[in-house]
Amino acid sequence: MRLVRSCAASLLLAVLWAPLEAQSLTAEKIMKRVAANQDKAEKQRAEYIYQQRIRIATRRPNGKLLRQETTIYSVVPTSSGIEKQIKSFDGRYWRKGEYIDYHGEPRPNSDSIDGDLVKDMRDDFANEKSKDGLGRDLFPLTSDQGKDYWFKLLGEQTAAGRQAYRIGFGPRDHNEITWAGEALIDKQEFQPINVFTKLSRRIPFVVRTMLGTDLPGLGFNVQYRRFDDGVWFPVSFGTEFRLRAVFFINRQITISLENSGFQHAQVDSSIQYRQPK
């Protein structure tokens, strides 16, 4: 009987403690768990090879396409990050009243404004030092990044069929121009499901007026998915923003990135994800 009473008491304590623990979870505590899990997840993701597709396009403010390039990489983990090999490369650009298609290197008209923009954007947003193929400084999810941000619990909701915390974040230094936004955090595994960012504040007025430079609408949206082996991967990244620079550059830029075809680099197993149609 003592054993039965002991088990019953333990069960009752667990039932009573669970809601109390949930109520005591602040945004900071939630994000500390996320940071610890992200540090661990980065190491897990480093064991997988996958395919990455990046599409970048520049347009005039009226929507006319000026240049578009699509690059597909094979991504292989290394001891210091990842190594990318180009599997295919296609593009098109507007020149003298017509669109010209091209495939592979060398890139035609590469020294033009739009040629430089597309190449620079691809190099900047697909960072080989990251094990995820995304720039590490885009989102305050890991332990070394989170210390510079404040977090606020905005509520709870369902995301991708999973219960999630809705967390707002921004820089502790209000004068710093960096990222602010929201993250949906899986309640069970404390992993990001979706992260949306924007600039924490506008580029200073003096820069916009004296240098003619602005980035209205700059922000990012990243989606993560949990796969059957318990590993969470960033599977899609997207942004669209206006670039105004040194008075004569005025472009609408769109960037999309998709990771797919994940395979374990050391054992004969794979995880699959298909983008919804």
C-alpha positions as a printed NumPy array, in Angstrom:
array([[  0.   ,   0.   ,   0.   ],
       [  2.868,   2.359,   0.765],
       [  4.174,   1.88 ,  -2.771],
       [  0.734,   2.642,  -4.229],
       [  0.349,   5.763,  -2.081],
       [  3.866,   6.885,  -3.028],
       [  3.173,   6.463,  -6.751],
       [ -0.154,   8.265,  -6.421],
       [  1.479,  11.152,  -4.567],
       [  4.208,  11.435,  -7.212],
       [  1.626,  11.459,  -9.981],
       [ -0.441,  14.124,  -8.194],
       [  2.667,  16.248,  -7.659],
       [  3.577,  15.998, -11.343],
       [  0.05 ,  17.001, -12.376],
       [  0.056,  20.008, -10.038],
       [  3.61 ,  21.052, -10.872],
       [  3.233,  21.059, -14.681],
       [  0.856,  24.049, -14.907],
       [  2.848,  25.925, -12.242],
       [  6.044,  25.414, -14.208],
       [  4.329,  26.58 , -17.413],
       [  3.064,  29.718, -15.652],
       [  6.569,  30.502, -14.35 ],
       [  8.128,  30.373, -17.796],
       [  9.1  ,  33.882, -18.843],
       [ 10.189,  34.865, -22.315],
       [ 13.805,  34.957, -21.134],
       [ 13.583,  31.427, -19.713],
       [ 11.946,  30.153, -22.889],
       [ 14.616,  31.693, -25.086],
       [ 17.406,  30.35 , -22.87 ],
       [ 16.048,  26.87 , -23.553],
       [ 15.801,  27.693, -27.232],
       [ 19.395,  28.924, -27.243],
       [ 20.635,  25.738, -25.571],
       [ 18.661,  23.61 , -28.029],
       [ 19.902,  25.655, -30.998],
       [ 23.506,  25.183, -29.914],
       [ 22.829,  21.446, -29.79 ],
       [ 20.796,  21.456, -33.035],
       [ 23.607,  23.173, -34.923],
       [ 25.895,  20.267, -34.056],
       [ 23.227,  17.753, -35.122],
       [ 22.573,  19.55 , -38.415],
       [ 26.304,  19.545, -39.111],
       [ 26.039,  15.799, -39.724],
       [ 23.765,  16.198, -42.758],
       [ 24.275,  16.984, -46.402],
       [ 21.483,  18.674, -48.306],
       [ 20.558,  20.714, -51.355],
       [ 20.148,  24.477, -51.239],
       [ 18.323,  26.553, -53.828],
       [ 18.795,  30.33 , -53.857],
       [ 16.86 ,  32.677, -56.136],
       [ 17.567,  36.41 , -56.195],
       [ 15.851,  38.985, -58.369],
       [ 16.146,  42.738, -58.829],
       [ 13.32 ,  44.873, -60.177],
       [ 12.581,  48.496, -60.822],
       [ 10.083,  50.168, -58.467],
       [  7.376,  49.596, -61.119],
       [  7.976,  45.811, -60.877],
       [  9.903,  45.302, -64.122],
       [ 12.392,  42.439, -63.772],
       [ 15.985,  43.505, -64.429],
       [ 17.943,  40.431, -63.368],
       [ 17.233,  37.058, -61.8  ],
       [ 19.545,  34.195, -60.895],
       [ 18.827,  30.749, -59.475],
       [ 21.677,  28.725, -58.006],
       [ 21.423,  25.162, -56.693],
       [ 24.157,  23.98 , -54.351],
       [ 25.145,  20.678, -52.85 ],
       [ 25.952,  21.466, -49.219],
       [ 28.419,  19.251, -47.335],
       [ 29.419,  19.72 , -43.666],
       [ 33.046,  20.354, -42.742],
       [ 34.828,  20.774, -39.415],
       [ 34.572,  24.58 , -39.661],
       [ 31.145,  24.969, -41.254],
       [ 29.897,  23.882, -44.67 ],
       [ 31.256,  23.538, -48.172],
       [ 29.095,  24.354, -51.164],
       [ 29.391,  23.028, -54.68 ],
       [ 27.312,  24.51 , -57.474],
       [ 25.123,  21.896, -59.18 ],
       [ 23.319,  24.27 , -61.541],
       [ 23.226,  27.986, -62.257],
       [ 20.643,  29.793, -64.407],
       [ 19.695,  33.401, -64.927],
       [ 18.229,  36.056, -67.141],
       [ 18.643,  39.807, -67.451],
       [ 17.151,  42.71 , -69.355],
       [ 19.355,  44.317, -71.994],
       [ 18.549,  46.595, -74.909],
       [ 14.839,  45.827, -74.973],
       [ 14.936,  42.052, -74.489],
       [ 15.57 ,  39.343, -71.905],
       [ 18.717,  37.249, -72.324],
       [ 18.925,  33.823, -70.652],
       [ 22.208,  32.279, -69.54 ],
       [ 23.408,  29.1  , -67.861],
       [ 26.577,  28.666, -65.828],
       [ 29.661,  30.832, -65.59 ],
       [ 30.803,  33.286, -66.747],
       [ 27.904,  35.539, -65.8  ],
       [ 27.166,  37.976, -68.629],
       [ 27.114,  41.683, -67.821],
       [ 28.352,  40.79 , -64.341],
       [ 29.865,  44.231, -63.673],
       [ 26.517,  45.997, -64.06 ],
       [ 24.634,  47.411, -61.071],
       [ 22.2  ,  44.513, -61.02 ],
       [ 24.908,  41.929, -61.694],
       [ 26.874,  43.168, -58.684],
       [ 23.766,  43.372, -56.492],
       [ 22.674,  39.805, -57.199],
       [ 26.147,  38.346, -56.611],
       [ 26.713,  40.324, -53.403],
       [ 23.316,  39.361, -52.024],
       [ 23.889,  35.686, -52.753],
       [ 27.304,  35.736, -51.094],
       [ 26.037,  37.637, -48.034],
       [ 22.864,  35.682, -47.344],
       [ 24.282,  32.205, -48.014],
       [ 27.086,  32.208, -45.5  ],
       [ 29.455,  29.241, -45.691],
       [ 30.527,  29.771, -42.073],
       [ 27.064,  28.711, -40.956],
       [ 26.216,  25.033, -40.627],
       [ 22.674,  25.891, -41.775],
       [ 23.623,  27.789, -44.908],
       [ 22.13 ,  30.956, -43.402],
       [ 24.027,  33.863, -41.913],
       [ 24.421,  33.322, -38.158],
       [ 23.836,  37.004, -37.413],
       [ 20.323,  37.104, -38.878],
       [ 18.464,  35.771, -35.83 ],
       [ 19.13 ,  35.93 , -32.041],
       [ 18.557,  32.236, -31.359],
       [ 21.885,  30.901, -30.117],
       [ 23.363,  31.545, -26.673],
       [ 26.075,  33.92 , -27.929],
       [ 23.515,  36.095, -29.756],
       [ 20.611,  36.15 , -27.304],
       [ 22.419,  38.092, -24.587],
       [ 22.172,  41.29 , -26.656],
       [ 18.35 ,  41.095, -27.012],
       [ 15.278,  41.583, -24.855],
       [ 12.398,  39.091, -25.15 ],
       [  8.68 ,  39.369, -24.401],
       [  6.041,  36.635, -24.238],
       [  3.2  ,  37.819, -26.49 ],
       [  0.936,  34.777, -26.205],
       [  0.429,  31.283, -27.557],
       [ -0.899,  29.902, -30.837],
       [ -0.861,  26.887, -33.143],
       [  1.794,  26.852, -35.873],
       [  2.311,  24.044, -38.391],
       [  0.053,  21.842, -36.274],
       [  2.112,  22.362, -33.106],
       [  1.447,  24.439, -29.988],
       [  3.811,  27.399, -29.846],
       [  4.865,  30.361, -27.718],
       [  4.838,  33.723, -29.503],
       [  7.938,  35.687, -28.501],
       [  8.761,  39.278, -29.421],
       [ 12.389,  40.403, -29.429],
       [ 14.584,  43.415, -30.068],
       [ 18.015,  44.836, -29.201],
       [ 18.741,  45.868, -25.616],
       [ 20.567,  48.893, -27.024],
       [ 17.743,  50.96 , -28.525],
       [ 20.235,  53.02 , -30.53 ],
       [ 21.587,  49.987, -32.357],
       [ 20.317,  49.19 , -35.852],
       [ 19.874,  45.444, -35.858],
       [ 16.981,  42.955, -35.906],
       [ 13.649,  43.001, -34.1  ],
       [ 10.634,  40.802, -34.654],
       [  8.763,  37.713, -33.478],
       [  9.506,  34.022, -33.12 ],
       [  7.111,  31.091, -32.772],
       [  8.672,  28.572, -30.389],
       [  7.539,  24.954, -30.12 ],
       [  6.123,  24.464, -26.599],
       [  7.189,  20.84 , -26.308],
       [ 10.723,  20.916, -27.712],
       [ 11.633,  24.608, -27.393],
       [ 12.735,  24.87 , -31.015],
       [ 11.893,  27.704, -33.438],
       [  9.047,  27.039, -35.871],
       [  9.032,  30.427, -37.555],
       [ 11.112,  33.58 , -37.13 ],
       [ 10.191,  36.952, -38.616],
       [ 12.514,  39.955, -38.405],
       [ 12.687,  43.562, -39.495],
       [ 15.147,  46.364, -38.835],
       [ 14.884,  47.478, -35.207],
       [ 14.685,  51.112, -36.339],
       [ 15.02 ,  53.193, -39.487],
       [ 18.369,  54.113, -40.917],
       [ 19.272,  57.544, -39.464],
       [ 17.79 ,  60.542, -41.234],
       [ 21.214,  62.036, -41.967],
       [ 22.256,  58.872, -43.816],
       [ 19.037,  58.842, -45.842],
       [ 19.323,  62.508, -46.795],
       [ 23.074,  63.132, -47.075],
       [ 24.041,  59.766, -48.583],
       [ 20.748,  58.921, -50.277],
       [ 20.708,  55.435, -48.739],
       [ 17.733,  53.586, -47.26 ],
       [ 16.416,  50.027, -46.859],
       [ 12.65 ,  50.357, -46.332],
       [ 10.87 ,  47.07 , -45.698],
       [ 14.018,  45.053, -44.961],
       [ 13.203,  41.922, -42.968],
       [ 13.299,  38.142, -43.133],
       [ 11.034,  35.155, -42.636],
       [ 12.525,  31.746, -41.816],
       [ 10.577,  28.522, -41.36 ],
       [ 11.848,  25.465, -39.494],
       [ 10.577,  21.879, -39.633],
       [ 10.982,  18.93 , -37.313],
       [ 11.887,  15.682, -39.035],
       [ 11.296,  12.115, -37.935],
       [ 14.705,  11.703, -36.308],
       [ 14.022,  14.695, -34.048],
       [ 16.345,  17.118, -35.832],
       [ 15.001,  20.587, -36.657],
       [ 16.13 ,  22.218, -39.913],
       [ 15.592,  25.663, -41.396],
       [ 13.813,  24.768, -44.635],
       [ 12.916,  28.124, -46.155],
       [ 13.995,  31.732, -46.013],
       [ 12.461,  34.705, -47.775],
       [ 12.7  ,  38.468, -47.954],
       [ 11.59 ,  41.338, -50.177],
       [ 12.723,  44.916, -49.667],
       [ 13.524,  48.202, -51.4  ],
       [ 17.151,  49.287, -51.79 ],
       [ 17.884,  52.963, -52.286],
       [ 21.582,  53.805, -52.388],
       [ 23.673,  56.84 , -53.272],
       [ 20.719,  58.554, -54.982],
       [ 20.84 ,  56.667, -58.304],
       [ 20.184,  53.042, -57.225],
       [ 16.526,  52.227, -56.617],
       [ 15.662,  48.533, -56.71 ],
       [ 13.094,  46.107, -55.344],
       [ 14.973,  42.969, -54.285],
       [ 13.535,  39.526, -53.555],
       [ 15.496,  36.616, -52.098],
       [ 14.276,  33.081, -51.504],
       [ 16.239,  30.157, -50.128],
       [ 15.088,  26.556, -49.749],
       [ 16.902,  23.644, -48.108],
       [ 15.811,  20.111, -49.056],
       [ 16.97 ,  16.534, -49.643],
       [ 18.578,  16.116, -46.228],
       [ 20.759,  13.024, -45.844],
       [ 22.897,  11.904, -42.958],
       [ 26.542,  12.214, -43.924],
       [ 27.728,   9.196, -41.939],
       [ 24.911,   6.664, -41.89 ],
       [ 22.587,   5.401, -44.581],
       [ 19.513,   7.379, -43.657],
       [ 17.741,  10.446, -44.963],
       [ 14.937,  12.792, -44.061],
       [ 12.659,  14.298, -46.628],
       [ 10.75 ,  17.544, -46.795],
       [  8.656,  18.773, -49.689],
       [  7.577,  22.35 , -50.072],
       [  3.776,  22.658, -50.112],
       [  2.348,  23.46 , -53.528]])
